[in-house]
Amino acid sequence: MNQTGFPVKTDADFDNAVWLGQHLELWQNGELVHSGGIAEVNTPLWIRINGSAYFKSAYEFRVH
């Protein structure tokens, strides 16, 4: 999971990203749309990254 480009998909992946303080990028349709930041809070529907909440259904998240 620490590998750059690793897709974060499951609740366990998101929990680990928060626990490890990993930097996540936001992707849509195979393109980087936001450089993201440090994962802070994980809920079933969204994840907070650098103080902003992003819906998991709207993006693909990858480790930076």
N, C-alpha and C positions, 0 to 999 in steps of 0.2 A: 504493500500500500504506500510505502514511502517513495516509490518510483515516480519520477516526473511523467506526466501524461496518464497515470493510472486513473481509470474512471471510478468515481465514487457513486455507488448505486444503492446499496442496501442500507438499512438502518444501522447495522453494525459498522459499515464503512464510514457513515456520517458521524457516529459516536466516536469512532477512533480518530477521525480528523479533528474533532473538537478536543478530545482528550490529549492528542499530540500537538495541538496548536498549529495544524498544517495550513499552508496557503493553498486555497482553492481558486481555480479559474472557472468562468462560466462560458459555456459553449451552446450554440444553437445551429442545427443543420450543418454540423461539421466545421463551423467557423467560430473563432474566439470572439465573443461579444463584450466581455468585461474581464479585466485583469483580476477581479476578485480581491481576495485578501485572506486574513486569518479567520478560520472557522471558530465561532464563539459559542453558539447555542444550536442544538438540534431538536426539532420537534417532528412529529409524523408528517406534517405538510410543508414545512419550510425550514430553512437554515439561516441563521444570522451570521453574516460575514462583515467584519469591520463596521458593525452597528446598523447594517441594513439587512432586512429580511428578503429572502429570495425563495419563491415557490419552487419546490423540487420538480413539479410537473412541467414547469416552463423552461427549464435549462438542463443541460448535461453538465455535471461538475467533474473537474479533473484536478488532480494534484499538480501543483506548479513546482 
